Amino acid sequence: MTDRLPGFNTLAIHAGAAPDAATGARATPIYQTTSFVFDDVDHAASLFGLQAFGNIYTRITNPTNAVLEERIAALEGGTAALAVASGHAAEFLTMHALMQPGDEFVASNKLYGGSINQFNHSYKNFGWSVAWADNDDPAAFEAAITPRTKAIFCESIANPGGVITDLAALSQIAKKHNIPLVVDNTMATPYLIRPFEHGADIVVHSATKFLGGHGNSIGGLIVDGGTFQWAGDPRYPMMSEPRPEYSGMVLAETFGNFGFAIACRVLGLRDLGPALSPFNAFLILNGIETLPLRMQRHSDNALTVAKHLSQHPAVSWVSYPGLETDRYHQLAKRYTPNGAGAVFTFGLEGGYEAGVNLVSNLQLFSHLANIGDTRSLVIHPASTTHRQLTDAQKTAAGAGPDVVRLSIGLEDPADLIEDLDGALSA
Ligand SMILES: Cc1ncc(COP(=O)(O)O)c(C=O)c1O
């Protein structure tokens, strides 16, 4: 063996995994147990005191989850990772490690709607506030920074698709103000974009989507880039101050460039509790083994379907950065040269009624509120996820009455096109 690092395809299959030491099982076993027996009293004490790595209780660590954590850290190029129960839990535990009551963060205005809700409403209960900035205008992020700002948050490819974020520009601003850049890399996955290579400090995922990839398990991941200097920085006491729970240990000093991941685990996950079931970790690991193949096929299929729709008389516009005419095409070429992902929106000449008719008449596409499945998925936001908003609010959120969102699956693109054509003419 040489010192050369394995390639992405190899890491997707092997990183973190080895034949099971006890049984020789080649696939990663599902360690479906709540707890782990200590060798002796001293071993137990060293585990509880964070003096040794090992398993105590599945809310905090589990060997199946550990393989998933190591694999995503390798694929993203981070120092360590934490598996949690959902993408929202990953966002929440990240902010819990960064923020104190009265603190603020700046977030892109182009995010998954659930994240917008979480930031605007639920986070208020913790005394955290969000300032929104135009995703296309890095200067707007800088203008929103105050002395209480603890992070910048964005998505690499923004849900509902069609928007590519200039990560390097946001990273420059974050570095200038010495705050971490947190990137939700759900839509891109590390196959399309590796945010740490563009200056991100922390990556979060909804593993529910393309990482798991088969629409069968909810999960989330936090990846520590190991880049941010928490030690000695009083603005981030979870990492930089002595922890009374651990006999005055300073996590950033003891754990160095994975101190953030440890804080998320031993302060966030341990105390707040959104643990990932080992069974879901197993399913997500299986999904990741084929991630490179699937993401390429998702992106290729999406481009074929987007091109077809852009020529269709019933379609007024298509927002997919893979299209050469798209306003984000140059950013897509720079950040995601292998393809622009699976999810995009388009507009129907016939407005709201046409949107409702389309979702009712599609046969192969499933009408549901998810993305990142092997199956192709469709939703008409104005009649579902955004129905409580006024028309003006819907349009501002990119969910106007005419908008349809697709998550293109792995079927034959000719079948997807036939299904769309049939439903558009119905
Ligand atoms: C980009 C993005 N981030 C986070 C989430 C939340 O993830 P989860 O549903 O796993 O909690 C979603 C869910 O759709 C998402 O699309």
The ligand as an SDF file (V2000), in Angstrom:
LIG
                    3D

 16 16  0  0  0  0  0  0  0  0999 V2000
  -31.8690   20.7510    2.9030 C   0  0  0  0  0  0  0  0  0  0  0  0
  -32.5430   20.1110    4.0800 C   0  0  0  0  0  0  0  0  0  0  0  0
  -32.0310   20.2600    5.3090 N   0  0  0  0  0  0  0  0  0  0  0  0
  -32.6070   19.7020    6.3920 C   0  0  0  0  0  0  0  0  0  0  0  0
  -33.7740   18.9820    6.2780 C   0  0  0  0  0  0  0  0  0  0  0  0
  -34.3870   18.3860    7.5050 C   0  0  0  0  0  0  0  0  0  0  0  0
  -34.0850   17.0160    7.5220 O   0  0  0  0  0  0  0  0  0  0  0  0
  -34.9610   15.9110    8.2630 P   0  0  0  0  0  0  0  0  0  0  0  0
  -36.2790   15.8480    7.5600 O   0  0  0  0  0  0  0  0  0  0  0  0
  -34.1440   14.6620    8.1270 O   0  0  0  0  0  0  0  0  0  0  0  0
  -35.1050   16.3560    9.6840 O   0  0  0  0  0  0  0  0  0  0  0  0
  -34.3500   18.7910    5.0210 C   0  0  0  0  0  0  0  0  0  0  0  0
  -35.6070   18.0270    4.8800 C   0  0  0  0  0  0  0  0  0  0  0  0
  -36.2480   18.0770    3.8410 O   0  0  0  0  0  0  0  0  0  0  0  0
  -33.7120   19.3630    3.8830 C   0  0  0  0  0  0  0  0  0  0  0  0
  -34.2240   19.2310    2.6490 O   0  0  0  0  0  0  0  0  0  0  0  0
  1  2  1  0
  2  3  1  0
  2 15  2  0
  3  4  2  0
  4  5  1  0
  5  6  1  0
  5 12  2  0
  6  7  1  0
  7  8  1  0
  8  9  2  0
  8 10  1  0
  8 11  1  0
 12 13  1  0
 12 15  1  0
 13 14  2  0
 15 16  1  0
M  END
$$$$
